Amino acid sequence: MIKPNYPNSEFELGGINHVALVCSDMERTVDFYTNVLGMPLVKSLDLPGAMGQHFFFDAGNGDCVAFFWFRDAPDGVPGVSAPAAIPGIGEIVSATGSMNHLALHVPAEKFDEYRQKLKDKGVRVGPVLNHDTSAMQVSPTVHPGVYVRSFYFFDPDGITLEFACWTKEFSDEDAHVPPKTAADRQPAQAPLAASTK
């Protein structure tokens, strides 16, 4: 199985302990993550002061995906707090500080089988994207320049999920793009409130 595995000179990190997301309906979330995705529920608790709940699902490899359910959480806003569309189908931009999507590693040899399995369970999945270094950064076919294959889908709250498999090992040549800064941003302006005269 191909996975990046570079030494960390500062900290001994063993992967992702958990990522914590927010859902609107914990019962529906438990149903989707356990029954559709097959992720075992490993820990559940009520938060102090009846503020909400916090549940953890096993994502494999010792990693977990956790969810908060907050009694007073505001609704998410597609295109702001999360992408408005499934990548490969529509707009993927989300706000600074948001979680754009959560990619789960799947075995390359089961990639196509898993996509069909989700479709058979009634999940709307996006097209297969063979990510490469071409101008559009995606290819209709697998070739030596493809570094990861993936497809995307939504959970019941519109959280963008991805099933992905690495297809090649990285080298020093793969990390050469200069990083942009805050000065390079051109954030979309919020619409002005309508004048009330």
N, C-alpha and C positions, 0 to 999 in steps of 0.2 A: 504494500500500500504506500503510495507516494504522499508524503506530508512534509511541509517545511519543518526543519529541526535544527535551528541555529543556536549556538550557545549565547547565553545572556551574561555579559561581563559585570552586571551590577546586582542582579537578584536571581535567586534560584526559583523560577516560576515553573509551575507544572501544568499550565494550560488555564482554562477558564473555570473558576470555581462555580460561579453562576452569573447569569445576566438576569436582571429583574425588570419585568415589564408590568404594565397595568392593564387590567381587563375590566369590562363592565358587568360581567356575569360569571362568577367563579364556577358555578355548576356547569355552564355551557363550555367554559374553558377546560375544565377537568374532562368532560366528555370528548372534546376534540383532541386534546393532547394524549389522553390515555387510549381512547377507542379508535380514533382515526390514525394518529401517528404512533400509537403503541408505546408511548413513553410512560414508564411506571411513576405513579405519584409516590414520593418518598418522604415527604414531610408536609404537614399542614398545621396551621395555627391561626387562632384569632388574635388580632392585635389589641393592645391595651386600650381601655376607654371606649370600646366598641367602634374604634376608628375604621376597622376593616379586617382583612385576612391576608395571609401570606402562605402560598403553596409552592412546593418545589417538585419538579419532574426530572427524572434521570434522562439525560441526553446522550449517554454513552461516554466511555473513556474517562469516567470520573467527573464529568461536567454536568451541570444542571441548568435548566431553564426555570426561573421562578416567576411567579405572578403575584402582584398585589391586587387586591380588590379594596378600594377605598370607598366608604359610604358617601363621601362628599366630592368625589373626583369629577372634574368637568369632562364633558365629551371631547374626544379627539377631533381634530380638524384635518380631513384629507388634504394633502398638498402643503400642510404646515407641520403638524405633529408626526405625520407619516406620509409616504408617497401616495399620490392620488390613484395610481394605476400599477398593475403588475409590470415589472420590467420586461421589455420585449413587446409590450402592448401599448404603453402610454407613458406619461410623464412620471419621472422617478425622483424629482427634487423634493427634499424635505428641509425643514428649518434647522439652523445651527443649533446644536445641542440635542436634537432629536435622535432616535434610533431609526436609521433608514431601513434596515432589514436584518434578519437573523439567518445566517447560513449554517445549515447542519451538514456535516460531512457524511457522505454515503459511499459505499464501495463502487468503484468504477464499473465493475462487472454486473452490478445490480441497478445501475442508473436508469436504464430504459424500463426495466421491470417495475421499479418503484414509481416512476412517473405514471405508468399505466394503472398501477394499483391505487394510487390516489384518485385518478380519474374514475376508476370503478367504484370508489367510495363516494363519488359525487362532488369531489373537490375540483374547482376550476383551476387548471394549471396553465401557465404561460408556455410559450414555445421553448424548445431546447435552444440554449445559447452556448455556442462553442467560443469562449472568450479567447481572443488572440490579440496580436499587436498591429493588426491592419488599421486602416483609417477609421473604419466603423467599429473596430474592436470586437467584432463578432463574425463568425464564419458559419455558413450553412453545413459545412463538413468538418470532420476532425482531420487535422493535418499536424505536422511537427511543431508549428507555431502556436497551437492551442495549448494553453496552460491550465485551464479549468473548464469543465462542462457544468452547466447548471440549468435549472428551471425554477420559476418562482410561483408562489401561490399565497393566498391570504388565509389567516386564521379567522375565527368568527368576529373578532373586533377590528378586522382590517389591518392587522399587523402583517407586514410582508415577510414571508418565510422563503427560504431557498434551500433546495437540495443541491449540493455541489460535490464534485469529485476532482481532485487534482489529477492532471494528466502528464505533468513533467516536473522534474526537479529544477529548482531555481539556481542561478549562478549570480556572480557579482554584476553581470550585465543586466540583470532584471531589476536592479534598484538604482537607476541612474537619472530619473526624472527630477528636476529641481522642484522643491515644494513651493507652492503659492503662499502668500501672506494675506492678512486681513486687508491690506491695501489693494489687493487684486480683486476683492469682492465687489459685486454690483448687486446688492440685495434688492429684491422686488419691493416696491413701495406699497404700503398698506393703502387701500382706497380711502379717500377723504370722506368724512362723515357728511351726509347731505345737509345742506343749509336749511335751517328752519326759520322762515321769516313769516 
